[in-house]
Amino acid sequence: MGVLRAGLCPGLTQEMIQLLRGIGIRTVVDLVSAELEEVSRKCSLSYKAGALQRIHVVCVFDIFQMMDTLQDLRGSISQQVTSASGSVKIVVVDSVSAVVSPFLGGQHGEGLALMMQLARELKTLARELGIAVLVTNHVTRDRDSGKLRPALGRSWSFVPSTRVLLEVQAGSGAPHGCRVASLTKSSRQPTGIQEIIDIGSCQTPEQSSSLEGSKP
């Protein structure tokens, strides 16, 4: 999982990150694996640290482990009666191409069927259980047109209801952490909308500038 940075979740400020780093916690995995009471005591953190501890990280290395994990999650959620604050809000798969690609092409004739089965599992979580599902995928260039396209091909392109392409901002003077997010598929918004995002602070450059200008 990613390195802790300001804006990763509500209440996670740069000051809090420095406190966490002081006791050896630098990533989301480090935090969710730590004892909340001990972290709160050492860093004098408020209840906001508990929000990060509700992030559960599961490492899977092939599509079969992925589907088993999703099915277990779906089964546990269906059987639980939890409050709104304790229920699962979002599932992040990073990355889907890493577990699917080894089964596509060559001697793996069942690859496409496995990929679509995984897609059905993800859609079930989203539609039947009302959970937001975020999936990352790599991109490749089309040999004929040279345009970027999803790495898993045309079949997967129909799976996401919304697709955002994240690219490095062009230009030698562009800040190192800036990316251009382009909306390439959506049923609610016109495609082509772009936003420049500073992934170092999880804010747009405009937001970062306004915050810096408001400092005393």
GUTOR-511965 format. One line per field, with one value per residue (C-alpha): residue number from 0; residue in one letter; x, y, z. Coordinates in steps of 0.1 Angstrom, whole numbers, padded with zeros to 4 digits. Layout:
drenkol c(NUM; ...)
vexlum c(A; ...)
xx c(X; ...)
yy c(Y; ...)
zz c(Z; ...)
***
This chain:
drenkol c(0; 1; 2; 3; 4; 5; 6; 7; 8; 9; 10; 11; 12; 13; 14; 15; 16; 17; 18; 19; 20; 21; 22; 23; 24; 25; 26; 27; 28; 29; 30; 31; 32; 33; 34; 35; 36; 37; 38; 39; 40; 41; 42; 43; 44; 45; 46; 47; 48; 49; 50; 51; 52; 53; 54; 55; 56; 57; 58; 59; 60; 61; 62; 63; 64; 65; 66; 67; 68; 69; 70; 71; 72; 73; 74; 75; 76; 77; 78; 79; 80; 81; 82; 83; 84; 85; 86; 87; 88; 89; 90; 91; 92; 93; 94; 95; 96; 97; 98; 99; 100; 101; 102; 103; 104; 105; 106; 107; 108; 109; 110; 111; 112; 113; 114; 115; 116; 117; 118; 119; 120; 121; 122; 123; 124; 125; 126; 127; 128; 129; 130; 131; 132; 133; 134; 135; 136; 137; 138; 139; 140; 141; 142; 143; 144; 145; 146; 147; 148; 149; 150; 151; 152; 153; 154; 155; 156; 157; 158; 159; 160; 161; 162; 163; 164; 165; 166; 167; 168; 169; 170; 171; 172; 173; 174; 175; 176; 177; 178; 179; 180; 181; 182; 183; 184; 185; 186; 187; 188; 189; 190; 191; 192; 193; 194; 195; 196; 197; 198; 199; 200; 201; 202; 203; 204; 205; 206; 207; 208; 209; 210; 211; 212; 213; 214; 215)
vexlum c(M; G; V; L; R; A; G; L; C; P; G; L; T; Q; E; M; I; Q; L; L; R; G; I; G; I; R; T; V; V; D; L; V; S; A; E; L; E; E; V; S; R; K; C; S; L; S; Y; K; A; G; A; L; Q; R; I; H; V; V; C; V; F; D; I; F; Q; M; M; D; T; L; Q; D; L; R; G; S; I; S; Q; Q; V; T; S; A; S; G; S; V; K; I; V; V; V; D; S; V; S; A; V; V; S; P; F; L; G; G; Q; H; G; E; G; L; A; L; M; M; Q; L; A; R; E; L; K; T; L; A; R; E; L; G; I; A; V; L; V; T; N; H; V; T; R; D; R; D; S; G; K; L; R; P; A; L; G; R; S; W; S; F; V; P; S; T; R; V; L; L; E; V; Q; A; G; S; G; A; P; H; G; C; R; V; A; S; L; T; K; S; S; R; Q; P; T; G; I; Q; E; I; I; D; I; G; S; C; Q; T; P; E; Q; S; S; S; L; E; G; S; K; P)
xx c(0000; 0010; 0031; 0012; 0007; -0014; -0049; -0050; -0080; -0098; -0078; -0044; -0023; 0014; 0019; 0002; 0024; 0056; 0044; 0037; 0070; 0087; 0075; 0084; 0050; 0055; 0029; -0008; 0002; 0024; -0005; -0032; -0009; -0001; -0019; -0042; -0040; -0002; -0001; -0025; -0006; 0029; 0017; -0012; -0034; -0072; -0099; -0090; -0063; -0090; -0102; -0070; -0071; -0103; -0084; -0078; -0050; -0052; -0022; -0032; -0010; -0033; -0068; -0080; -0069; -0085; -0119; -0117; -0111; -0140; -0164; -0154; -0159; -0193; -0204; -0193; -0210; -0242; -0244; -0234; -0258; -0236; -0240; -0234; -0202; -0188; -0198; -0174; -0175; -0150; -0129; -0097; -0081; -0045; -0039; -0063; -0040; -0013; -0035; -0054; -0026; -0008; -0039; -0045; -0031; -0008; -0019; -0043; -0076; -0096; -0082; -0110; -0136; -0117; -0114; -0152; -0159; -0138; -0157; -0190; -0177; -0167; -0200; -0219; -0202; -0210; -0246; -0260; -0242; -0238; -0200; -0178; -0152; -0120; -0099; -0065; -0054; -0023; -0025; -0007; -0005; -0024; 0000; -0020; -0032; -0007; -0035; -0035; -0059; -0067; -0041; -0067; -0082; -0117; -0135; -0125; -0132; -0169; -0166; -0160; -0189; -0165; -0129; -0102; -0069; -0040; -0009; 0023; 0019; 0038; 0065; 0099; 0087; 0059; 0061; 0074; 0042; 0016; -0006; -0033; -0066; -0088; -0124; -0126; -0159; -0189; -0226; -0231; -0205; -0192; -0160; -0128; -0129; -0094; -0079; -0043; -0036; -0006; -0003; 0023; -0003; -0036; -0047; -0050; -0023; -0049; -0059; -0022; -0015; -0046; -0036; 0000; -0013; -0035; -0006; 0005)
yy c(0000; 0036; 0059; 0080; 0115; 0145; 0143; 0105; 0106; 0132; 0144; 0131; 0162; 0166; 0171; 0138; 0121; 0134; 0119; 0086; 0085; 0091; 0057; 0039; 0041; 0052; 0033; 0024; -0012; -0001; 0018; -0009; -0035; -0014; -0014; 0016; 0022; 0022; 0045; 0069; 0069; 0075; 0102; 0117; 0112; 0117; 0094; 0102; 0076; 0050; 0058; 0046; 0015; 0005; 0001; -0036; -0047; -0082; -0093; -0116; -0128; -0144; -0142; -0172; -0157; -0125; -0141; -0161; -0128; -0110; -0139; -0141; -0103; -0105; -0133; -0116; -0083; -0101; -0118; -0089; -0063; -0033; 0004; 0027; 0039; 0003; -0010; -0014; 0018; 0011; -0018; -0009; -0034; -0024; -0037; -0059; -0064; -0079; -0108; -0112; -0107; -0140; -0159; -0141; -0153; -0182; -0215; -0200; -0204; -0199; -0164; -0144; -0164; -0159; -0121; -0118; -0138; -0114; -0085; -0101; -0104; -0067; -0056; -0076; -0058; -0024; -0031; -0054; -0042; -0006; -0005; 0018; -0003; 0013; -0007; 0003; -0010; -0004; 0010; 0001; 0018; 0005; -0007; 0009; 0042; 0047; 0057; 0046; 0018; -0004; -0032; -0059; -0051; -0044; -0069; -0052; -0018; -0025; -0034; -0001; 0024; 0053; 0054; 0080; 0080; 0092; 0105; 0123; 0160; 0169; 0196; 0199; 0225; 0204; 0196; 0161; 0149; 0163; 0140; 0148; 0130; 0127; 0114; 0089; 0071; 0082; 0078; 0110; 0135; 0145; 0128; 0149; 0167; 0171; 0180; 0184; 0165; 0168; 0132; 0143; 0161; 0146; 0181; 0200; 0226; 0254; 0240; 0237; 0273; 0286; 0267; 0280; 0315; 0313; 0303; 0330)
zz c(0000; -0004; 0018; 0043; 0031; 0040; 0026; 0023; 0046; 0066; 0095; 0083; 0084; 0078; 0116; 0123; 0096; 0113; 0146; 0130; 0113; 0146; 0159; 0126; 0108; 0073; 0052; 0054; 0060; 0089; 0104; 0100; 0114; 0145; 0179; 0179; 0216; 0215; 0185; 0202; 0234; 0218; 0194; 0214; 0184; 0184; 0173; 0137; 0138; 0141; 0106; 0091; 0112; 0095; 0063; 0058; 0034; 0018; -0004; -0033; -0061; -0086; -0099; -0078; -0046; -0057; -0063; -0031; -0012; -0029; -0023; 0014; 0017; 0000; 0022; 0054; 0045; 0036; 0070; 0091; 0106; 0111; 0116; 0087; 0104; 0106; 0072; 0042; 0021; -0007; -0021; -0040; -0063; -0072; -0098; -0117; -0146; -0123; -0115; -0148; -0174; -0167; -0177; -0210; -0244; -0251; -0236; -0211; -0230; -0199; -0192; -0207; -0187; -0155; -0162; -0167; -0136; -0117; -0133; -0121; -0086; -0085; -0100; -0074; -0046; -0063; -0073; -0047; -0017; -0026; -0022; -0042; -0062; -0074; -0098; -0112; -0146; -0168; -0203; -0235; -0269; -0299; -0326; -0354; -0340; -0312; -0288; -0252; -0244; -0213; -0209; -0205; -0239; -0253; -0232; -0200; -0214; -0209; -0173; -0155; -0154; -0150; -0163; -0154; -0173; -0151; -0170; -0162; -0169; -0200; -0201; -0186; -0161; -0147; -0110; -0103; -0084; -0109; -0130; -0155; -0147; -0178; -0177; -0206; -0198; -0177; -0177; -0158; -0170; -0204; -0213; -0218; -0185; -0171; -0138; -0127; -0095; -0072; -0060; -0034; -0014; -0028; -0038; -0070; -0076; -0071; -0037; -0027; -0037; -0018; 0014; 0012; 0007; 0038; 0061; 0086)
***
